[in-house]
Amino acid sequence: MISVIMPTFNKAAYLNLTLASFARQTSKDYEIVLIDDGSVDSTPAIAEKYKNKLNLIYLKQDNLGRSAARNKGIAASSGEYLLFNDDDRIVQGDFVDRHQKALLGESNTVHIGGKGRILTIWCRNQLILQGKDRRKLEERLGDRWHRIRKTAYAELASAEEVETNFKPTIDRLYLGKEFESDHVLGVPIDQIEDFRLKWMLGTTANLSVSKDAVIEAGMFDTEFKGWGMEDSELCYRLDRNGLELKEYPEALNYHQIHPIGRKFWMNSTMSASRMNELKRNIEYFYEKFRTPSSYIFRRTFYDNIPTLIVNEILIQFEGALGESDTVEEWDSLYRRIMRDRRNQSIRAKLGFRSKG
C-alpha cells in the first residue's frame, strides 16, 4: 500500500478540491494521512466531508511547521511507500496508480512527479499571475473572466466539477507548467551528463519514495522554518544514501495558485516573505553539511545562476579542490572559477579562440 502524506494549514477551500480529485483515483490501494498543522479555518469540516469517500486518517497538531507535520504523518502511516502531495495540488485520476507502478518497478528510487499550475480561486490583487496567464484565462473564460476580475473573491471550480467533470474543468483553468520547470532548462535530468544536483528538484509537492529510505535518512529536519528547503534537503540526504532520483512527468498534479504575500521584486514567482524564509533555510542547509555541493548551492543562489550552469561550476569546483578545506580557500577558488568563466564568455562574444 502507498500512504499519501499531506500536511495542511488554513487552506480549506483548496484542500476541498484536492481531496475531491483523490476521490476519483483508479487505484484504491492507498490511504491519505492528512495532518492539520494548527488550522483555524474549516479544515476539520473538509476532513469530515471526505471520511466516507476516502481512506482518510485525519491528525491534528499545533502549528509546528511542515517538517513536523510530515514526520507525524509518516509515523502514523501504514504503507510501505510514501507519496507526498501538497494540500493545494489537484491530481490526475491515475496519479496514485502511476506512482505505485513506478515504485514497484524501481523501489530504490525517488520519483519526482510532473507539476502544472491552475487557477481555481480568484483573489483580487493577491495572486502572482503573469501576463500570459491572464491572456489564457481571458481566452477560455471570455466575458466571465472580465466579471471575475472585478470581484474580490470567486471560486472558479467546485469539488463536484473536479470529481465528476475533471478534464473540462482542468482544461478551462490550466495555466501551464510550474515555474520551477526551468530548473534544468526543459532537459530531462537523466539526459544531462554528470548532473550532480538532482536533489534540488526533489520537492514534496509531488514525490514518492519508500518509507524505509525516508526513515533511514532521518525523516524531515524540523530546524527548517517557514518555506523552502526542508524537502530538497531530505532528497540531498537520500541522494547521499545512494538512492536514484528520477523525473516522472506522467504522474501529474496541478498547483492551485493562491495568495503568498507581496511579490519579491527580483523574482516574479516569489513573495518577499518566502524569499526571506528561503534565505534563512539555505544558510542552515550550508552550515549543516559544509560540503562542496551545499557551498556551491548557497553561493550560486545569491548570484542567481541557472541550475545547469551551477552544475558546471560544481564540477569545476570539486575537480580543483585538492586539499582546500577552509571557507577562505573555498571563497578564493569560487571567485577564480567565476572570473575565468566571465573571461571565457567575453572572449567568446568577441570571437577570440584559445590557442592550441
N, C-alpha and C positions, 0 to 999 in steps of 0.2 A: 504494500500500500504506500501511497505518497501522501505526505502531510503538507498542506498549503499553510505557510506561516504568514500571517497578515496583521501587523500592528496597525492601530488606528488612533487618531486623535482629532476630535472635533470636525469630522468630515462626513457627517451622517448622510447628507444628500448624495455625495459621490459614492460612498460605501453602498448605498441602496442600489445604485446601478451596477456596481462591481459585483455584488452578490447575486443580482439578477442574472448576470452573464454566466456565473458559475452554475446556476440552476439549469442551464441548457447544455451541460457538458456531455459528450458522447461516452466518456468514461465515468463509471460510478465508484471505482475503487480508489477513493480518496476521502480525506477529511480536511476541513478548514479549521485551523486554530486561530481564532480572532482575539487579539489581545488589545483591550481598551486601555490606552495609556493615560487614563485620567480625564476622559472627555466629560464635558458638561453640557453637551447638546443632546440630541435624541438618538445617539448611537445605541443605547440599550434597547430602545424600541425597534430599531432596524434589526438588531440581532434576534430579537424575539420574533420578528416577522418571518425570518428565514429558518427558524429552528426546525420546522417540519418539512421544509423543502430541501435542506442541505444537511449533510453530516457535519454539523457545526458545533465546535467547542468554543464557548464564549468565556474569556477570562478578563478580570478587571484588576487594575493596579493603579497606584498613584502615578502621577506624571514623572516617570523616571527616565524617559527617553527611549529612542528606537532600539538601541542595543539591548537594554534591559528587557524591553518588551519582547524582542525576538528570542532572547535567551529563555524567557519564561515560556514562550510558545513551544520552543524546541523541547524543553523539559517535559511539557505536557503532551507532546505528540506521540503517536503510535506507529507512524510509518517508518519504513526502512530508508525512505528517501524524503528529502525536503524540497519543497518548491516555494520560493519566495516571490510573492506578488503584493504590490502595494495596494492600499485601500482605495486608491483613486484610479485603478487600472482595469478597464473592462477587457475581458478575454474572449478570444475566439472559441467556438464550440468544441474544437478538438484540442484546445490548449493543454489540458491535463494529459490527454492521451498522447500527444506528441512528446511531452516531457518524459512521460513514463517509458515510451519506446526508446527514447534517446538514452535514458539511464540504464535500462535493461541491456542495451547494446554496448554501452561504454560506462560502466559504473564508477570507474576511477577518473571521471572527467567532470568538470564544472561546465554545465551547459547554459550559455547566455542567450536568452530568447530575444526575438525581434520586438521593436518598440515603435509605435506610432503615436500621433497626437490627435486629440479630438476635443471639440468644444461642446460640452453638454449643458453647462450652466453659464449664463451671461451675467457678469458683474461689472457694471459700467465703471471705467477708469481704474479698474483693479487688476486687469489681466495683461500679461505680456503677449501682445499679438503683433505680428509683423504685417507689413502692407499686403504681402501675398496671401496671408491668412484671411484678411478682410475681403480681398477680392474673391477668394474661393467661396466664402460664406455668402457674399452678395450674389454670386453666380448661381449658387444652389438654392438659396432661400428666397431670392428675389425681394419683393416688397416686404415680406415678413422680416427680413433682416433689417431693413430700414426702420421698421416699427420697433424691433427689439432693441436696436441701438439707442433709442430714446428712453428706454426704461432703465431703472436702476438694477433690476434683477429679473431674470427669466430662465426657466428650466426648458431646455430645448429638446429633451428626451425624457421619457418616463421609463420606469422599471418594466412596465408591461411591454412597451415597444422593444426594449432590449431583449426581453425574454421570448417574445413571440414574433417579432419583425426585425430581426437583428441586422441583416445585411443592408436593407434600405436605410435603416436608422444610422448605421455607421457610415455608409457612403455619403449620406447627406451632411454629416458633421465632421468628416475626416479632414485633417489639415496637412498630413504628410508625415514623413519620418521624424523621429525625435531629433532635437538639435545635436545630441551627443553623437549622432551617426557620423559627424565629420572628424571624430577621433582619429580614424585611420584613412581619412580621405576617400571613403567608399570602397576601400580594398579589403576583402575578407582577410582576417588575421592569419589564416592558415596559408595564405599566398604571399605573405611578407617574409622574406628571408631573415632569419635570426632575429625575430621580433621578441624582445625581452620585456615588454610592458603589457602583456596580455591581461595581467591582473588589474590594470587600470580600467578595463572595460567591464569588470565584474561588479554589477550593482544588483541589489536585491529588489529592484523594480521588476525584474523578470529573470530568475536564475534558479537552476535546480542542481542538486548535489546529494551525495549520500550523507545520511545523518552521522554515521560513524566518522567520516572525514572531518565534518564540522566540529564534532566533539573532540576528536584527537587534536585538532588545530587550536582548541581553547575557546571555541564559540566567539561571540562578539565582545569586543573590548568596550566596557562601559565608561571608560575615560573619554571617549569621543562624545562631545556635547554639541547639541544642535544639529545642523545639517551638514552632511557630506563626510566621506572618507571611511566611515565605520564598516561599510560593506566592501569597498575596494581593499581596505587593509586586511579584512578576513581573506579575501581572494589572494592577496600577497602572501599570506601565511600558507594557504592551500597550495599555491604555486611552489613555494619553498619546500613543502612536504611531498612534492612530486606529482601532484595532480595536473592533468592537462586542462587547459581552458579553451573551449571551442564556442564559436558563434553558431546559433541555431535559429536563424531568422524566421523559419516556418512556424515556430511556437510563438505566436504573435499576441501582444496585448496593446491596448490603446490608453495612453495617459490622458485623463481628463484635466485639461489645463485649469488652473484655479488661482486665486489671489495668493501672492507670495511676498507682497510688500513692495516698497519703492524700488524702481529699476536701478540697477547699478550702471553708472554712466559709461564704464569701459566694456560692459558686456550686456548686450541687449536681451540675453536669455536668463539673466541672473538678477536677483534683488540685492540691494545693498546689505541687508541683514544676513542673507545667506552667504554672501561673499565674505563677510567678517567671520562667520562661523566656520566656513571652509578654510580660511587662512589659519585660524587657530588650530583646527584639526590637522592641517598639513604640517604645521610646526610640531605638533605632538607626534605625528607619524614619523617625521625625520628623527626627532630626539629618541623615540622608542627603539629604532633599528640602527641608525647611523651607518647604513650600508651605501655603497655607490648608487644603487637604484633609488633609495629614499632621498639621497642628497641631490642627484640629478633631477628627480621629480620635483623637489622643492625649488631648486634654482630655476628650472625652466618654466615652472608655473608662474613665477613672478616676472619672468621675461616674456611670457605669453607666446611660447613656441609651440607649433603644431606637433602632434604626437609622433608622426613619422620622423620628423627632424630630431625630436627628443630621443628616439630610439637610436638614431645615428650618433648623436652626441654621447649617449650612454656607452655604446660600443667603443667609440674612441677613448672615452674616459677610462673604462675598465682596462682597455688594452695598454694604456700609458701609465697606469697607477704605479706599478713597481712596488716599492716598499713604502710608498707615501701613506701615512695613516693619520696625519693631523689635519684639522679643519683648515689651517692656514695653507698647507700644501695642496689640499683639495681645491680651495678657492683659487690658488695660483694656477693650477692645472686647468680648471674650468675656464678661467679668463683667457688662458693661452689658446685653448681649443676654440673658443668663441671668436677670438681675434683672428686666428688662422682661417676660420670659416668665412668671416666677413671679408678678409683679404681675397680669398679664393672667389667669392661671389663678385667682388668688384672687378677682379681680373677677367672673370668670365663675361661680365657685362661689357667690358671694354674690348673684348676679343683677343685677349692675350692667351697664349698657350704655354704650358710648362715645358721646359727644355728636357731633352732626353727622350 
